[in-house]
């Protein structure tokens, strides 16, 4: 199997861990001294200002007056009402009085947004501080953070306010999340602004005979800017040219993905795709989403999927894999939703291509230190690898997930701080695995005690097993019924120098990848053994995987459901 031509190596510091990322996998090294970040001398870059939001002068003044350190301000309203345009303009209004950081929040985890904030203020490439240190680094900063389309839970919002107490937060969302006195509901445009917007869309003044129809459109749409733009443009999808349809294809396939104009050229092969995206935005088919890195485009709300993708999702994935393998980490992080969405979309039809794309993007996304996005990609890649029956890829994605969990957990990134008055929280699967429990139901931490609901017998069976110089986890592998076979892995961790071998007692359970073989396992090192179960007949299969570590040996239970048999009475 060929490996992606990703950057050869990235050396990172994540929380208290040093991490080396390569195309073949990542390694966590013993912790050293944390870097000393250097404050940037220039204020953060603002997004492009864009066109003036018509009829929003009063809203801009009211919002600017609401901004205070340590308190959130929310702008909410229906899709297409102009929240993003207003927030972008507000960033420029406020920047004359205090520094402003503008980021996207849609589909992103809290720690990725916090890393954006850290990178805006500190020049320390390759470093993601833990939550406690981040509080110290951001504690003395007086600035405004503007998040477009924030999706944090109430606990995540509280966690942010604790992390940067001197930072004022302004965010947009569709649903109200804050107290009424900290919330601004954005309504439709008044009639003069609505008519001016339609005139700007047409590129000329409205004719006298057009005014009654334009007024009727304003009344019908409730002054929603996006609907007014579409009505003024009046271009049905069938009249789009081949180049426009090709440029629109990635957005039709992945409606929530953000794509920059230059990246759109790379992944579609359309030379003027960037200019075409500008026109599609003027037609109301795409929306512009500005960021300090430039202008990105997204399928406009309510557009749906206007046409089948001419090139097909597969061709799009091939081109995206080529782009992902040689692009920068920051650009890759900005397009994480595009990449992960394509991996998921291809998993059923062409899982091998989905694996190829995920492998191409994974090292760069890890190097970007937006590890929430990296986790989503690794989960999608692992699902594709299991679907493809690719044991090597299963080993890779499983290993990367463990690296992310180990280093990310020390960073404080695996859980969100609870909101005030909330219960003591739910124990995550990562925490449960690290304490030797595989949670099949719900584990709740109450007053320091852990109460596990799943079957006690299953819990005991899947507990890690120790023999000789190794610990093996889990102690039982259960394979669901899948005709094409399923791959699962188990981890072997050493406590002294030893050689490790693995052998199955049943050919239906085959070892398809083994990173333990061929080298001694050293104290503290971990290797992965991947097993594929291929069902035969309708009977369940029970077997054992014998692990030999030096002079000691032990067994892991293997259980597989049989393949579906013929239905009685059917030919």
LUMBA-700890 format. One line per field, with one value per residue (C-alpha): residue number from 1; x, y, z. Coordinates in Angstrom, 2 decimals. Last residue first. Example, Ala and Ser with C-alpha at 12.3 -4.5 7.8 and 13.67 -1.06 7.14 Angstrom:
<atoms>
resi [2, 1] .
x [13.67, 12.30] .
y [-1.06, -4.50] .
z [7.14, 7.80] .
</atoms>
This chain:
<atoms>
resi [571, 570, 569, 568, 567, 566, 565, 564, 563, 562, 561, 560, 559, 558, 557, 556, 555, 554, 553, 552, 551, 550, 549, 548, 547, 546, 545, 544, 543, 542, 541, 540, 539, 538, 537, 536, 535, 534, 533, 532, 531, 530, 529, 528, 527, 526, 525, 524, 523, 522, 521, 520, 519, 518, 517, 516, 515, 514, 513, 512, 511, 510, 509, 508, 507, 506, 505, 504, 503, 502, 501, 500, 499, 498, 497, 496, 495, 494, 493, 492, 491, 490, 489, 488, 487, 486, 485, 484, 483, 482, 481, 480, 479, 478, 477, 476, 475, 474, 473, 472, 471, 470, 469, 468, 467, 466, 465, 464, 463, 462, 461, 460, 459, 458, 457, 456, 455, 454, 453, 452, 451, 450, 449, 448, 447, 446, 445, 444, 443, 442, 441, 440, 439, 438, 437, 436, 435, 434, 433, 432, 431, 430, 429, 428, 427, 426, 425, 424, 423, 422, 421, 420, 419, 418, 417, 416, 415, 414, 413, 412, 411, 410, 409, 408, 407, 406, 405, 404, 403, 402, 401, 400, 399, 398, 397, 396, 395, 394, 393, 392, 391, 390, 389, 388, 387, 386, 385, 384, 383, 382, 381, 380, 379, 378, 377, 376, 375, 374, 373, 372, 371, 370, 369, 368, 367, 366, 365, 364, 363, 362, 361, 360, 359, 358, 357, 356, 355, 354, 353, 352, 351, 350, 349, 348, 347, 346, 345, 344, 343, 342, 341, 340, 339, 338, 337, 336, 335, 334, 333, 332, 331, 330, 329, 328, 327, 326, 325, 324, 323, 322, 321, 320, 319, 318, 317, 316, 315, 314, 313, 312, 311, 310, 309, 308, 307, 306, 305, 304, 303, 302, 301, 300, 299, 298, 297, 296, 295, 294, 293, 292, 291, 290, 289, 288, 287, 286, 285, 284, 283, 282, 281, 280, 279, 278, 277, 276, 275, 274, 273, 272, 271, 270, 269, 268, 267, 266, 265, 264, 263, 262, 261, 260, 259, 258, 257, 256, 255, 254, 253, 252, 251, 250, 249, 248, 247, 246, 245, 244, 243, 242, 241, 240, 239, 238, 237, 236, 235, 234, 233, 232, 231, 230, 229, 228, 227, 226, 225, 224, 223, 222, 221, 220, 219, 218, 217, 216, 215, 214, 213, 212, 211, 210, 209, 208, 207, 206, 205, 204, 203, 202, 201, 200, 199, 198, 197, 196, 195, 194, 193, 192, 191, 190, 189, 188, 187, 186, 185, 184, 183, 182, 181, 180, 179, 178, 177, 176, 175, 174, 173, 172, 171, 170, 169, 168, 167, 166, 165, 164, 163, 162, 161, 160, 159, 158, 157, 156, 155, 154, 153, 152, 151, 150, 149, 148, 147, 146, 145, 144, 143, 142, 141, 140, 139, 138, 137, 136, 135, 134, 133, 132, 131, 130, 129, 128, 127, 126, 125, 124, 123, 122, 121, 120, 119, 118, 117, 116, 115, 114, 113, 112, 111, 110, 109, 108, 107, 106, 105, 104, 103, 102, 101, 100, 99, 98, 97, 96, 95, 94, 93, 92, 91, 90, 89, 88, 87, 86, 85, 84, 83, 82, 81, 80, 79, 78, 77, 76, 75, 74, 73, 72, 71, 70, 69, 68, 67, 66, 65, 64, 63, 62, 61, 60, 59, 58, 57, 56, 55, 54, 53, 52, 51, 50, 49, 48, 47, 46, 45, 44, 43, 42, 41, 40, 39, 38, 37, 36, 35, 34, 33, 32, 31, 30, 29, 28, 27, 26, 25, 24, 23, 22, 21, 20, 19, 18, 17, 16, 15, 14, 13, 12, 11, 10, 9, 8, 7, 6, 5, 4, 3, 2, 1] .
x [-34.77, -36.82, -38.87, -36.64, -34.51, -30.96, -28.28, -27.04, -23.34, -22.49, -21.79, -18.20, -16.59, -12.84, -11.58, -8.06, -5.58, -2.42, 1.27, 4.44, 7.96, 8.56, 5.15, 2.91, -0.62, -3.09, -6.17, -9.08, -12.12, -15.90, -17.90, -21.64, -23.41, -25.06, -22.42, -18.91, -18.14, -14.84, -13.42, -10.43, -7.94, -5.65, -2.76, -1.53, 1.67, 2.33, 5.63, 5.90, 8.68, 10.03, 8.37, 11.02, 10.76, 9.48, 5.89, 4.14, 2.85, 0.60, -1.86, -4.24, -4.41, -7.15, -10.26, -12.07, -8.88, -9.61, -7.07, -5.51, -1.82, -0.04, 3.63, 5.33, 9.05, 9.92, 11.56, 9.62, 6.24, 4.84, 1.48, -0.51, -3.56, -6.37, -7.83, -10.96, -11.55, -14.95, -15.77, -17.64, -20.80, -21.14, -22.55, -20.92, -17.45, -16.79, -13.18, -12.47, -9.65, -9.58, -6.83, -3.65, -1.16, 2.38, 5.42, 4.13, 0.36, -2.09, -5.64, -7.61, -11.33, -13.58, -14.75, -15.39, -17.57, -19.46, -20.32, -21.28, -23.75, -23.73, -24.72, -21.44, -21.53, -18.30, -17.89, -16.39, -19.60, -21.43, -19.56, -21.92, -21.11, -23.73, -23.96, -21.24, -18.36, -15.05, -13.44, -9.66, -9.18, -7.91, -10.85, -13.34, -11.65, -11.83, -15.46, -16.39, -17.59, -20.73, -20.88, -20.98, -24.52, -24.99, -25.35, -22.97, -22.27, -19.92, -16.37, -16.07, -14.37, -11.68, -9.59, -7.92, -4.49, -3.64, -6.67, -5.42, -2.07, -3.49, -6.72, -4.96, -2.32, -5.05, -6.97, -3.77, -3.25, -6.80, -6.46, -3.20, -4.20, -7.49, -5.52, -3.25, -6.23, -8.10, -11.44, -12.90, -15.75, -13.32, -11.07, -14.03, -15.17, -11.59, -11.32, -14.55, -13.41, -9.98, -11.53, -13.77, -10.80, -8.72, -11.46, -11.42, -7.65, -7.25, -3.49, -2.77, -0.21, -2.94, -4.83, -1.68, -1.02, -4.67, -5.38, -3.80, -4.82, -8.44, -8.44, -6.95, -9.36, -12.35, -10.94, -10.82, -14.31, -15.80, -19.61, -20.32, -17.41, -17.46, -19.83, -18.06, -14.66, -16.16, -17.65, -14.35, -12.52, -15.06, -15.58, -11.80, -11.48, -10.10, -7.91, -6.40, -5.59, -3.85, -1.91, -0.56, -1.42, 0.47, -1.50, -4.82, -4.80, -4.25, -6.90, -9.31, -8.85, -9.63, -12.59, -14.12, -13.72, -15.56, -18.31, -19.32, -17.97, -21.42, -22.68, -26.44, -28.35, -29.85, -29.01, -30.84, -30.82, -32.63, -29.56, -26.84, -24.21, -20.98, -18.19, -14.99, -13.46, -9.98, -7.66, -8.97, -12.42, -15.36, -18.29, -19.84, -23.12, -23.79, -26.92, -28.05, -27.32, -24.59, -23.02, -23.05, -21.27, -18.48, -18.20, -17.66, -14.68, -13.09, -14.04, -12.20, -9.83, -12.35, -10.38, -12.96, -10.70, -7.94, -10.12, -12.34, -9.19, -8.49, -12.05, -12.14, -14.49, -16.75, -18.73, -22.33, -24.02, -21.63, -22.61, -24.32, -21.43, -18.87, -20.94, -21.38, -18.14, -19.09, -22.56, -21.07, -18.59, -21.31, -23.59, -26.47, -29.84, -31.33, -30.78, -33.28, -31.87, -34.30, -31.54, -33.99, -35.87, -32.65, -31.35, -34.65, -34.62, -31.11, -32.01, -35.13, -37.43, -40.52, -40.23, -43.77, -43.77, -40.42, -41.52, -44.69, -42.54, -40.36, -43.45, -44.75, -41.28, -40.70, -42.75, -40.64, -37.43, -35.20, -31.74, -28.93, -26.62, -29.54, -28.31, -27.73, -31.30, -32.64, -30.66, -31.94, -35.54, -34.99, -33.27, -36.22, -38.79, -37.27, -34.98, -35.90, -35.27, -32.16, -32.77, -30.13, -29.42, -27.55, -30.61, -32.70, -30.31, -28.22, -28.79, -31.32, -31.42, -30.10, -26.61, -24.28, -21.53, -20.02, -17.65, -15.77, -12.37, -11.06, -12.25, -10.64, -10.75, -13.72, -15.88, -14.90, -15.86, -19.25, -19.92, -18.86, -21.22, -24.09, -23.31, -21.22, -22.63, -21.42, -22.42, -19.90, -17.66, -16.49, -13.84, -13.33, -10.11, -8.55, -5.83, -4.53, -6.16, -5.31, -1.95, -3.01, -6.24, -4.31, -2.06, -5.03, -6.62, -3.46, -1.38, -1.39, 2.08, 3.34, 3.83, 4.29, 3.54, 0.86, -2.27, -4.18, -2.78, -4.32, -7.74, -7.65, -6.61, -9.65, -11.84, -10.35, -10.79, -14.49, -15.30, -16.26, -19.36, -20.02, -17.78, -16.01, -13.50, -13.12, -10.56, -10.92, -8.54, -10.14, -11.44, -10.95, -11.66, -15.26, -16.74, -14.57, -15.80, -19.37, -19.16, -18.30, -20.99, -23.62, -22.76, -22.84, -26.21, -27.86, -31.39, -30.49, -31.18, -33.48, -32.38, -29.79, -27.11, -25.68, -23.60, -21.51, -19.97, -16.39, -15.43, -18.39, -20.02, -23.61, -22.83, -21.40, -24.60, -26.85, -24.76, -24.66, -28.40, -29.21, -27.07, -28.46, -30.40, -27.98, -25.04, -22.07, -20.33, -17.33, -15.02, -12.45, -11.78, -9.69, -6.05, -5.07, -3.24, 0.50, 3.32, 2.44, 3.00, 5.75, 4.87, 7.30, 7.43, 6.64, 9.60, 9.70, 7.13, 8.03, 7.26, 3.94, 4.38, 2.27, 1.75, 3.03, 2.57, 4.48, 3.47, 5.82, 4.05, 5.50, 3.17, 2.18, -0.53, 0.19, 3.73, 4.22, 6.95, 5.73, 7.38, 7.65, 4.84, 2.29, 2.96, 0.33, 1.37, 1.35, 0.00] .
y [-20.50, -19.29, -21.60, -21.09, -17.92, -18.81, -18.12, -14.78, -15.00, -16.25, -13.96, -13.88, -14.35, -14.25, -14.64, -13.36, -15.96, -16.01, -16.84, -16.31, -17.37, -14.30, -12.79, -15.28, -14.18, -16.91, -15.60, -17.79, -19.15, -19.07, -18.90, -18.41, -20.52, -19.33, -20.50, -19.08, -15.72, -13.95, -12.33, -10.04, -9.51, -6.51, -6.63, -3.28, -2.28, -0.31, 0.74, 1.49, -1.06, -2.28, -4.68, -6.52, -6.38, -8.61, -8.91, -6.33, -4.22, -7.10, -6.75, -9.28, -11.83, -14.16, -15.26, -17.66, -19.75, -20.73, -21.08, -17.71, -16.97, -13.93, -13.25, -10.88, -10.60, -9.05, -6.06, -5.18, -3.60, -3.93, -2.79, -4.89, -3.24, -5.11, -4.56, -5.25, -6.04, -7.13, -9.55, -9.10, -10.82, -8.75, -10.14, -8.39, -9.34, -9.59, -9.29, -10.17, -9.23, -5.65, -4.79, -6.88, -6.17, -7.47, -8.61, -12.00, -12.08, -9.22, -9.11, -5.92, -6.18, -7.38, -10.51, -8.63, -6.06, -8.72, -10.55, -7.33, -6.41, -2.66, -0.01, 1.18, 3.40, 5.33, 7.04, 10.53, 12.19, 10.90, 9.89, 8.25, 5.28, 4.46, 1.27, -0.73, 0.95, -0.83, -0.34, -0.48, 3.02, 4.31, 2.68, 4.49, 7.85, 7.40, 6.27, 9.47, 9.54, 11.62, 14.73, 16.00, 17.18, 20.80, 23.69, 25.93, 24.53, 21.60, 22.00, 20.23, 16.87, 15.36, 18.49, 18.81, 18.78, 15.54, 14.03, 15.26, 13.52, 10.10, 10.38, 11.65, 8.96, 6.35, 7.64, 7.55, 3.88, 2.96, 4.84, 3.09, -0.40, -0.18, 1.02, -2.03, -4.35, -3.06, -4.88, -2.08, -1.45, -1.58, 0.93, 3.22, 3.22, 3.89, 6.82, 8.38, 8.13, 9.46, 12.41, 13.33, 13.08, 15.36, 18.01, 17.99, 17.93, 21.31, 21.09, 21.81, 19.00, 16.44, 17.77, 17.49, 13.92, 12.83, 14.30, 11.72, 8.80, 10.02, 10.34, 6.87, 5.32, 6.85, 5.56, 2.04, 2.47, 3.00, 2.98, 2.72, 4.80, 7.44, 9.91, 9.53, 10.26, 13.17, 14.69, 14.31, 16.20, 18.99, 19.43, 19.68, 22.50, 25.19, 22.52, 21.70, 25.35, 25.54, 22.31, 23.32, 21.48, 18.57, 15.42, 17.22, 18.43, 14.96, 13.51, 16.27, 15.36, 11.72, 12.62, 14.85, 12.09, 9.72, 12.26, 12.43, 14.70, 15.95, 16.11, 15.64, 18.92, 21.45, 19.69, 21.79, 25.54, 26.24, 27.64, 28.69, 26.08, 27.31, 29.56, 30.77, 34.24, 34.95, 33.60, 36.08, 34.55, 35.36, 33.07, 33.96, 32.21, 30.07, 29.73, 33.32, 34.44, 36.77, 33.80, 31.83, 34.76, 34.79, 31.00, 31.35, 33.60, 30.94, 28.14, 29.84, 26.96, 24.19, 21.12, 20.56, 19.93, 22.37, 25.26, 24.96, 25.22, 28.63, 29.79, 28.63, 25.79, 25.46, 22.22, 22.08, 21.21, 18.36, 16.86, 20.03, 22.09, 19.96, 20.17, 23.97, 24.53, 21.82, 23.31, 26.74, 25.40, 23.48, 26.55, 27.29, 27.73, 24.55, 25.91, 28.72, 32.27, 34.77, 37.06, 39.40, 36.53, 34.90, 38.12, 38.74, 35.22, 35.79, 39.16, 38.00, 41.07, 39.16, 37.15, 37.88, 41.56, 42.25, 40.35, 42.49, 45.61, 44.33, 43.66, 47.20, 48.70, 47.01, 49.52, 52.38, 50.66, 49.43, 50.94, 48.83, 45.93, 43.53, 42.46, 46.08, 46.95, 44.00, 45.18, 48.77, 47.50, 45.55, 48.52, 50.81, 48.17, 47.28, 44.29, 41.12, 40.44, 39.83, 38.81, 40.26, 38.29, 39.36, 40.90, 37.87, 35.42, 33.39, 30.35, 31.53, 29.23, 30.03, 30.96, 33.96, 34.87, 37.79, 36.97, 39.61, 38.44, 39.32, 36.07, 33.91, 30.30, 30.70, 32.23, 29.36, 26.71, 28.39, 28.21, 24.57, 23.76, 25.51, 23.31, 24.85, 25.26, 28.73, 29.93, 32.77, 33.23, 36.76, 37.04, 40.56, 41.51, 42.22, 39.62, 39.08, 35.70, 34.31, 32.79, 31.82, 30.22, 28.43, 26.96, 25.29, 24.14, 22.53, 24.40, 23.46, 24.07, 23.40, 27.03, 29.47, 33.04, 33.89, 36.04, 34.65, 31.17, 31.11, 32.16, 29.54, 26.96, 27.99, 27.38, 23.90, 23.22, 24.09, 21.61, 22.57, 21.81, 25.49, 27.70, 29.95, 32.53, 36.33, 37.72, 41.42, 43.89, 46.93, 50.39, 50.54, 46.83, 47.32, 48.50, 46.09, 43.11, 44.45, 44.20, 40.51, 39.91, 41.63, 39.56, 36.36, 37.15, 38.16, 36.70, 33.76, 31.16, 32.29, 34.54, 34.85, 37.35, 36.45, 38.58, 36.77, 38.31, 38.22, 41.58, 43.74, 44.16, 45.47, 48.94, 47.44, 45.42, 48.48, 50.45, 47.60, 46.95, 50.61, 50.73, 47.48, 48.78, 47.51, 45.36, 47.01, 44.64, 42.63, 43.57, 40.88, 38.97, 40.69, 39.85, 39.63, 42.60, 43.03, 42.33, 38.67, 37.37, 34.76, 31.32, 29.72, 26.09, 23.39, 21.56, 17.87, 15.12, 11.58, 10.93, 10.21, 8.82, 9.37, 7.26, 6.41, 9.90, 11.37, 13.11, 13.39, 14.25, 15.78, 15.57, 17.86, 19.74, 19.05, 19.83, 19.11, 17.89, 17.49, 15.07, 14.22, 16.50, 14.26, 12.33, 9.74, 6.11, 3.45, 0.00] .
z [-2.90, 0.01, 2.24, 5.23, 4.88, 3.93, 6.58, 7.85, 8.71, 12.17, 15.12, 16.32, 19.73, 20.44, 24.02, 24.66, 25.89, 28.00, 27.76, 29.77, 28.76, 26.58, 25.94, 24.15, 23.26, 22.28, 20.50, 21.48, 19.70, 19.69, 16.47, 16.15, 13.57, 10.35, 7.94, 7.74, 9.29, 8.49, 11.62, 11.13, 13.97, 14.49, 16.99, 18.29, 20.10, 23.26, 24.84, 28.57, 29.12, 25.76, 23.31, 21.34, 17.56, 14.76, 15.88, 18.05, 15.15, 14.07, 11.21, 9.65, 12.48, 11.25, 13.16, 10.82, 10.90, 14.54, 17.39, 16.61, 17.14, 18.62, 19.36, 21.79, 22.61, 25.97, 27.65, 30.79, 31.59, 28.07, 26.70, 24.21, 22.64, 20.92, 17.47, 15.49, 11.81, 10.49, 7.71, 4.43, 5.66, 8.78, 12.01, 14.96, 16.27, 20.01, 21.20, 24.83, 27.21, 25.97, 26.43, 26.92, 29.70, 29.21, 31.19, 32.26, 32.14, 32.47, 31.14, 30.44, 31.35, 28.56, 30.37, 33.63, 31.89, 29.97, 33.19, 34.97, 32.22, 31.76, 34.39, 35.84, 38.94, 39.57, 42.95, 43.41, 44.58, 41.50, 38.37, 35.90, 33.69, 31.07, 29.01, 27.30, 29.13, 28.79, 32.19, 32.74, 34.13, 30.79, 29.04, 31.27, 30.73, 26.97, 27.13, 28.93, 32.52, 32.69, 34.81, 38.38, 37.81, 36.62, 39.09, 37.18, 33.73, 33.58, 32.27, 28.95, 28.54, 26.36, 25.87, 29.26, 27.65, 29.43, 27.72, 24.36, 24.70, 25.56, 23.56, 20.44, 20.64, 21.12, 18.12, 16.07, 16.95, 16.01, 12.73, 11.80, 12.92, 11.04, 8.01, 8.17, 8.61, 5.58, 5.68, 3.57, 6.01, 8.92, 7.13, 6.36, 9.99, 11.10, 8.69, 9.95, 13.57, 12.64, 10.79, 13.73, 16.10, 13.88, 13.92, 17.72, 17.52, 15.91, 16.55, 12.85, 12.90, 13.54, 10.52, 8.43, 9.50, 8.95, 5.52, 3.21, 5.44, 5.44, 1.65, 1.09, 3.60, 1.78, -1.50, -0.06, 1.38, -2.09, -2.01, 1.74, 3.04, 0.29, 1.98, 5.34, 3.82, 1.85, 5.02, 6.85, 4.10, 3.68, 7.43, 7.92, 5.39, 7.74, 9.34, 5.94, 5.32, 8.70, 8.14, 4.75, 1.55, -0.01, 0.84, 1.23, -2.41, -3.81, -1.48, -2.54, -6.20, -5.53, -3.28, -5.97, -8.50, -6.15, -5.35, -8.96, -11.68, -12.56, -8.99, -9.22, -9.14, -6.76, -3.49, -0.90, -1.44, 1.85, 3.53, 1.05, 0.24, 1.83, 0.63, 2.25, 2.14, 3.45, 6.15, 8.75, 8.18, 5.92, 5.21, 1.85, 1.10, -1.95, -4.11, -3.50, -7.05, -5.80, -4.02, -7.28, -8.95, -6.33, -6.60, -10.35, -9.75, -7.55, -9.96, -12.84, -13.58, -12.88, -11.68, -8.96, -5.94, -6.86, -8.07, -4.99, -2.88, -4.42, -3.68, -0.09, 0.84, 3.90, 4.18, 5.47, 2.16, 1.28, -2.10, -3.37, -2.02, -3.84, -7.08, -7.21, -9.10, -11.59, -12.08, -12.62, -15.15, -16.99, -17.23, -14.88, -16.61, -15.09, -11.64, -12.13, -12.08, -10.52, -9.17, -7.42, -5.78, -4.69, -3.16, -1.38, 0.06, 1.40, 2.91, 4.82, 4.71, 5.78, 2.57, 1.35, 2.40, 0.74, -2.36, -2.57, -2.35, -5.20, -7.32, -6.67, -7.38, -10.74, -12.80, -11.50, -12.48, -9.69, -9.74, -11.25, -10.34, -9.95, -6.53, -5.51, -6.51, -4.53, -1.51, -1.90, -2.03, 1.19, 2.88, 2.09, 3.17, 6.52, 6.70, 8.57, 12.24, 14.34, 17.94, 20.26, 23.42, 26.58, 28.31, 27.34, 29.04, 26.62, 24.40, 21.81, 18.78, 15.28, 16.39, 16.34, 18.77, 20.66, 23.53, 25.54, 26.74, 30.19, 31.78, 29.07, 30.24, 32.61, 29.88, 27.59, 30.11, 30.63, 26.90, 26.88, 29.74, 27.93, 24.89, 22.16, 18.64, 17.65, 14.20, 13.76, 16.77, 17.62, 20.32, 21.67, 23.45, 26.84, 27.41, 30.93, 31.50, 28.08, 29.00, 32.53, 31.39, 28.66, 31.33, 33.03, 29.76, 28.46, 25.94, 22.25, 20.79, 17.27, 16.26, 19.10, 18.04, 20.57, 20.26, 17.28, 17.90, 21.40, 20.07, 17.32, 19.94, 22.00, 18.94, 18.52, 22.24, 22.12, 19.37, 15.85, 13.77, 13.07, 15.23, 12.74, 13.97, 14.35, 16.83, 17.70, 19.34, 21.05, 20.09, 16.31, 16.07, 17.22, 13.92, 11.90, 13.91, 13.67, 9.88, 10.10, 12.70, 10.54, 7.47, 9.54, 11.12, 7.83, 8.03, 5.78, 8.44, 11.26, 14.15, 16.87, 17.85, 21.26, 23.57, 26.17, 29.30, 30.59, 29.14, 27.94, 24.50, 24.73, 23.32, 20.12, 19.72, 19.92, 17.40, 14.91, 15.24, 14.61, 11.45, 10.01, 6.99, 4.38, 5.45, 3.69, 1.34, 2.51, 5.38, 4.70, 7.95, 10.62, 11.28, 14.94, 16.48, 15.84, 18.31, 18.84, 22.35, 22.63, 23.98, 26.45, 25.42, 27.99, 29.47, 28.68, 28.58, 27.57, 23.91, 22.20, 18.69, 15.59, 12.50, 9.04, 7.58, 10.50, 13.73, 16.74, 19.98, 23.14, 26.09, 28.97, 27.06, 23.43, 22.29, 18.61, 16.28, 12.70, 10.29, 6.62, 5.39, 3.68, 0.49, 1.29, 1.75, -0.92, 0.00] .
</atoms>
